[in-house]
Amino acid sequence: MIRERYAHPRFDLVPLGSLTQIVQYGTSKRSTSELGGVPVLRIPNLQVDGWDLSDLKYLPLTPEELSTYRLEKGDILFNRTNGSRELVGKCEVFDFDGDYGFASYLIRLRIDQDQALPEFVTAFLNTFWGRRQVEHVSRQILMSNINTEEIRALQIPLPKPSKQRELLAALDAARATRREKLAQADGLLAGLDSLVLDALGLSAPATHDPSWPFAVRLKSVRGNRLDPPAYTPFPIPRNPRRIPIEPLAKVAAIDANTAPRPPDNDAIVPYVGLPECDLNDVREVATRTFAEAKGRSIARVGDILFARIEPSIFNKKYVFVEHLGGHDHVYLSTEFYTVRAHGDEDDQRYLYAMFQSAFVFNQVRGKTTGSSGRRRLDPEMFASLLVPWPDRTIRKKIAAEVVHRREEARRLREEARTLWDEAKRRFEDELLGPEPSAEARTTGGSKRGRKQ
């Protein structure tokens, strides 16, 4: 179907290599979370239709290395390998101030801007049929890969720069509307904080300052724990209704899931990590070998995933799992705890609302340990988080509001997805001509509307 789709383009098809000045692999040196050196962009930073710089790693580079790997505005970064074939070929234009490098699983393309705009090239490669080219040439053994020669051979329909700008303007207008709808969806869930506190009659607790002095009795010292977060008292806010407040471990099971072990370490398993989640949902299920699915913990539909590592903790990446792409379970990154309330679904939704609230969040801020930039919430601290646990009527009322808001947020996200898919389809049709048949997108390898 790819040959038929590209058979009658409205503009000349040119190999991507004829538009590029540089095609280059990134540095293979290992970057770390310790601040210092140059931030290095990696696969998790390269999202579909955008960037996520919330989890940067750093690498000291010599002047010569920095000269080799320093990104310039307008450079395209291309994901060259992934356990999931549909994620290979993700690409975005770098447009940030300051010095940045890039890691070896990414490829840098520098476009001759007298011929093509970098934004135009990435826009086309991120359309349905642009993606199909990449999937067609990528190779999969244990991981899907595409190399520089295969990237150079990708075909790009090339109108004049003035037409490129015209098409991009229409795409940018759709992108702005999409972002507005996604922001509205995120705002609905962020608003759970005030909803919970108002329903419980609790005031927002103060953010604890770890520098405050406090004392601990010697008999209260637990093992070798001498770090302040292990004993820092949480300032309980005013509680006029005397709502019971319980440790998380009393009201929920933590990391209690088990799954059968695959027959060997090279078995391919469904996998979810931080890059596969947005703030509140599992966005996609990747694939990994069992050996790469670190930690061996799993998640099932109905679980809450709680990010345990900075900066995802402080971005409130707490996920309520409502779908896993048809899988019964997925293997899970060690960067998450799984949580399931001991009660029913209403209690689970209530607990999710509490995780969105300042009551829990301000405890988390005071309980993380480790170095700056990679602080974490260890299992003991997580289990000891305090959770208001009112009577069932109140928990059920809050749970109903969670359902309402998540459904409304899902509707907004679906509208944003549909709008964006249609905008990319129009962009694609302007370049390749009308699509021959309505079935082409399913027979071409993916269903229309599948996240790309």
C-alpha positions in Angstrom: 0.0 0.0 0.0 2.9 2.4 0.6 3.8 2.3 -3.2 0.2 3.1 -4.2 -0.1 5.9 -1.6 3.1 7.6 -2.9 2.3 6.9 -6.6 0.8 10.3 -7.6 2.2 13.0 -5.2 1.3 16.6 -5.8 5.0 17.6 -5.4 8.2 15.9 -6.4 9.4 13.2 -4.0 13.0 13.6 -2.9 15.2 11.4 -0.7 15.6 12.9 2.8 19.4 12.6 2.4 19.3 15.2 -0.4 18.0 17.7 2.1 20.4 17.0 4.9 23.8 18.6 5.7 24.5 16.4 8.7 23.2 12.9 9.7 24.9 11.9 12.9 24.6 9.4 15.8 24.8 10.8 19.4 27.3 10.2 22.1 27.5 6.7 23.6 29.0 8.0 26.9 26.7 7.3 29.9 25.0 10.4 31.3 23.8 10.6 34.9 21.2 12.5 37.0 23.9 14.4 38.9 23.7 18.1 38.0 26.8 19.3 36.1 28.0 19.2 32.6 25.7 19.4 29.6 22.1 18.1 29.5 21.8 15.2 27.1 18.6 14.5 25.3 17.5 10.9 25.3 14.7 8.7 24.0 12.4 9.5 27.0 12.7 13.3 26.2 11.5 12.8 22.7 7.7 12.5 22.8 5.1 12.1 20.1 4.4 15.7 18.9 6.6 17.4 21.4 9.3 17.3 24.1 9.4 16.4 27.7 12.4 17.9 29.5 11.2 17.0 33.0 13.7 14.2 33.3 17.1 15.3 32.1 20.5 13.6 32.5 23.9 15.3 32.3 27.3 14.5 30.9 30.6 16.4 31.3 31.9 17.0 27.7 35.3 18.2 26.6 35.3 21.3 24.3 35.9 19.0 21.4 33.1 16.7 22.3 30.7 19.6 22.9 31.6 20.9 19.5 30.7 17.5 18.0 27.5 16.9 19.8 26.1 20.4 20.6 22.6 20.7 19.2 21.6 23.8 17.2 18.1 25.2 16.8 16.5 23.6 13.8 18.3 20.3 14.2 16.0 17.3 14.0 16.3 14.4 16.5 15.2 11.0 15.3 14.6 8.0 17.5 16.5 5.2 15.8 15.8 2.2 18.1 13.1 1.0 20.4 11.5 -2.1 21.7 8.2 -1.0 20.1 8.3 -0.7 16.3 5.8 2.1 16.2 8.0 4.3 18.3 11.0 4.1 16.0 11.2 7.1 13.9 9.7 9.6 16.3 11.2 12.9 15.4 11.1 16.5 16.6 12.8 19.8 15.9 15.2 21.0 18.6 14.4 24.6 19.6 15.8 25.3 23.1 18.3 27.9 24.3 21.6 26.8 25.8 24.0 23.9 25.3 22.5 20.4 24.8 23.9 17.2 23.6 22.2 14.0 22.4 22.5 10.3 23.2 23.5 7.5 20.9 19.9 6.1 20.4 19.0 9.3 18.7 20.2 10.5 15.3 20.7 14.2 14.5 19.6 15.6 11.1 20.5 19.1 10.0 18.4 20.2 7.1 19.5 22.6 4.3 16.9 25.3 5.1 17.2 26.8 1.6 15.3 23.7 0.4 13.1 22.6 3.4 12.0 23.8 6.8 12.9 21.3 9.6 9.4 21.7 11.0 7.9 20.7 7.6 10.1 17.6 7.4 9.2 16.4 10.9 5.5 17.2 10.3 5.4 15.0 7.2 7.4 12.1 8.9 4.9 12.2 11.8 1.8 11.8 9.6 0.2 8.4 9.1 1.9 7.6 5.8 5.2 9.2 6.8 5.3 6.8 9.8 4.5 3.9 7.5 7.7 4.5 5.5 9.7 4.3 8.7 7.9 1.1 9.9 8.4 -0.4 6.4 12.2 -0.1 6.5 12.8 -0.6 10.2 14.2 -4.0 11.2 13.2 -5.9 14.3 15.1 -8.7 16.0 14.8 -8.0 19.7 14.6 -4.2 19.1 13.4 -2.2 16.1 16.1 -0.2 14.5 16.6 2.2 11.6 20.0 3.4 10.5 21.3 6.5 8.8 21.2 5.1 5.3 17.6 4.1 5.7 16.8 7.5 7.0 18.5 9.2 4.1 16.4 7.1 1.7 13.0 8.2 3.2 10.9 10.0 0.6 9.7 13.6 1.3 7.2 15.4 -1.0 8.8 18.8 -1.5 6.8 22.0 -2.3 8.5 25.4 -2.4 9.3 26.9 1.1 6.4 29.4 0.8 4.0 26.4 0.4 5.7 24.6 3.3 5.1 27.6 5.5 1.4 27.8 4.4 0.8 24.2 5.2 2.6 24.5 8.6 0.5 27.5 9.5 -2.7 25.4 9.2 -1.1 22.6 11.2 0.1 25.0 13.9 -3.5 26.4 14.3 -4.7 22.8 14.9 -1.9 22.2 17.3 -2.8 25.2 19.4 -6.4 24.1 19.7 -5.2 20.6 20.6 -3.0 22.0 23.4 -5.9 24.0 24.7 -8.1 20.9 25.0 -5.4 18.9 26.6 -4.8 21.7 29.1 -8.5 21.7 30.0 -8.4 18.0 30.5 -5.4 18.3 32.8 -7.0 21.2 34.7 -10.1 19.0 35.5 -7.8 16.4 37.3 -5.6 19.0 38.9 -8.8 20.5 40.4 -9.3 17.4 42.5 -7.1 18.9 45.2 -9.5 21.6 46.2 -12.5 19.2 45.8 -11.0 16.7 48.3 -10.0 19.3 50.9 -13.4 21.0 50.7 -15.3 17.7 50.9 -13.3 16.7 54.0 -13.3 20.1 55.7 -9.5 20.1 55.8 -7.3 23.1 55.2 -4.3 22.7 52.9 -1.3 21.5 55.0 1.8 23.7 55.0 4.7 22.5 52.9 7.2 21.2 55.3 10.6 22.8 55.4 13.2 20.0 56.0 15.5 22.5 57.7 13.1 22.9 60.7 14.7 21.6 63.9 13.0 18.6 65.6 14.0 15.9 68.0 13.6 12.1 67.9 13.8 9.8 70.9 16.6 7.2 70.7 14.1 4.4 71.1 12.2 5.6 68.0 15.3 5.2 65.7 14.5 2.5 63.2 17.5 0.4 62.3 20.3 2.4 60.6 17.9 5.2 59.5 19.5 8.5 60.6 18.3 10.6 57.7 15.9 13.5 58.6 13.1 12.6 56.1 12.6 9.3 58.0 11.4 11.1 61.1 10.3 14.5 59.9 6.9 15.2 61.5 4.1 16.0 59.1 2.2 19.2 60.1 -1.4 17.8 60.2 -3.8 20.6 59.1 -6.8 21.7 61.0 -9.3 18.8 61.1 -12.6 20.1 62.6 -14.6 17.1 61.5 -12.1 14.7 63.1 -11.7 12.7 59.9 -9.7 9.5 60.7 -6.2 9.7 59.2 -4.5 6.4 58.4 -1.1 5.3 57.0 -1.3 4.3 53.4 -0.2 0.7 54.2 -3.3 0.3 56.3 -5.8 1.2 53.6 -4.1 -0.2 50.5 -1.9 -2.9 49.2 1.5 -1.8 47.7 3.3 -3.6 45.0 1.2 -6.8 45.7 0.9 -8.0 42.0 2.5 -11.1 40.8 2.7 -12.6 37.3 4.1 -15.8 35.8 7.7 -15.6 34.7 8.2 -16.0 30.9 10.1 -19.1 29.7 13.3 -17.1 29.2 14.9 -13.7 29.6 14.6 -12.9 25.9 10.8 -13.4 25.8 9.1 -10.2 24.6 6.7 -8.8 27.2 4.4 -5.7 27.4 6.0 -2.9 29.3 5.1 0.5 30.8 7.6 3.1 32.1 7.6 6.8 32.6 7.8 7.6 28.9 4.7 5.5 28.2 2.6 7.6 30.6 1.3 11.1 30.5 0.4 12.9 33.8 -2.7 10.7 34.4 -3.0 7.9 31.9 -1.1 5.0 30.3 -0.5 6.5 26.8 0.9 3.5 25.2 2.2 0.0 26.0 5.8 -0.7 24.8 7.5 -4.0 24.4 10.7 -5.1 26.0 12.6 -8.4 26.6 11.9 -9.8 30.0 15.6 -9.1 30.9 15.0 -5.4 30.2 11.8 -5.2 32.2 13.7 -4.2 35.4 12.1 -5.0 38.7 9.7 -7.7 37.4 6.7 -5.9 39.1 3.5 -5.7 37.1 0.5 -3.5 36.8 -3.1 -4.5 36.1 -6.2 -2.5 35.0 -7.5 -0.7 38.1 -4.1 -0.1 39.7 -2.8 3.3 40.6 0.8 3.9 39.5 2.7 6.3 41.7 6.0 7.7 40.4 8.7 7.3 43.0 11.6 9.3 41.5 12.1 13.0 41.0 11.2 14.9 38.8 8.2 12.7 38.0 7.1 12.8 41.7 6.9 16.5 41.7 5.2 16.6 38.3 2.5 14.5 40.0 2.7 11.6 37.6 0.2 9.4 39.4 -1.6 7.2 37.0 -5.0 5.5 37.3 -4.8 2.5 35.0 -8.0 2.1 33.0 -6.6 0.4 29.9 -3.6 -1.7 28.9 -4.1 -2.2 25.2 -5.9 -5.4 25.7 -3.2 -6.9 27.9 -4.1 -8.7 31.2 -1.0 -7.2 32.8 2.1 -5.3 31.9 5.6 -5.4 33.3 6.4 -2.1 35.1 9.3 0.2 35.4 10.9 0.3 38.9 10.1 4.0 38.8 6.6 3.3 39.9 4.8 1.8 42.9 1.5 0.1 42.3 -1.3 0.8 44.8 -4.7 -0.8 45.2 -7.1 0.1 48.0 -8.3 -2.8 50.2 -11.9 -1.8 49.5 -13.9 -1.5 46.2 -13.5 0.6 43.1 -14.9 3.6 44.8 -12.2 3.4 47.5 -9.6 3.1 44.7 -10.9 6.3 43.0 -11.0 8.1 46.3 -7.4 7.1 46.9 -6.4 8.4 43.4 -8.1 11.8 44.3 -6.1 11.9 47.6 -2.8 11.4 45.6 -3.7 14.5 43.6 -4.2 16.5 46.8 -1.9 18.8 48.7 -2.5 16.6 51.8 -0.5 13.8 50.3 1.7 15.8 48.0 3.2 18.0 50.8 4.1 14.9 52.7 5.9 13.5 49.7 8.0 16.6 49.3 9.3 16.2 52.9 9.9 12.4 52.7 12.1 12.1 49.5 15.7 11.2 50.0 18.8 11.2 47.7 20.8 13.7 45.7 19.3 16.7 44.0 17.7 16.0 40.6 17.1 12.3 41.4 15.4 12.3 44.8 13.2 9.3 45.5 10.5 8.1 47.9 11.6 4.8 49.4 9.2 2.0 50.2 9.1 2.7 54.0 8.4 6.4 53.5 5.7 5.6 50.9 3.9 3.1 53.1 3.9 5.6 55.9 2.2 8.4 54.0 -0.9 9.6 55.9 -4.3 9.5 54.2 -7.6 10.9 55.5 -10.1 8.0 55.5 -13.7 9.4 56.0 -16.8 7.3 56.1 -17.9 5.4 53.0 -20.6 8.0 52.0 -18.0 10.7 51.6 -15.5 8.4 49.9 -18.2 7.3 47.4 -19.2 11.0 46.7 -15.6 11.9 45.9 -15.2 8.8 43.8 -18.2 9.8 41.7 -16.6 13.2 41.0 -13.4 11.4 40.0 -15.3 9.3 37.5 -17.1 12.4 36.1 -13.9 14.4 35.7 -12.0 11.6 34.2 -14.8 11.0 31.7 -14.8 14.7 30.8 -11.0 14.7 30.5 -11.2 11.6 28.3 -13.7 13.3 26.1 -11.5 16.4 25.7 -8.5 14.2 25.0 -10.4 12.3 22.4 -11.5 15.5 20.7 -7.9 16.7 20.7 -6.7 13.4 19.2 -9.4 13.5 16.5 -8.7 17.1 15.6 -5.0 16.5 15.4 -5.4 13.3 13.4 -7.6 15.1 10.9 -5.2 18.1 10.7 -2.3 15.7 9.9 -4.5 13.9 7.3 -5.2 17.2 5.5 -1.5 18.1 5.6 -0.7 14.7 4.2 -3.4 14.9 1.4 -2.1 18.3 0.4 1.2 16.7 -0.3 0.3 13.2 -1.6 -3.1 13.8 -3.0 -6.4 12.3 -1.7 -6.1 8.9 -0.2 -7.3 6.2 -2.6 -9.7 4.4 -0.2 -11.1 4.5 3.3 -9.5 1.1 3.9 -6.0 2.2 3.2 -5.1 3.2 6.7 -6.0 -0.2 8.1 -4.5 -2.3 5.3 -1.4 0.0 5.4 -0.5 -1.3 8.8 -2.4 0.7 11.4 -5.9 1.9 12.1 -6.8 5.5 11.5 -6.6 7.4 14.8 -4.1 5.1 16.4 -1.7 7.2 18.5 1.5 7.8 16.6 
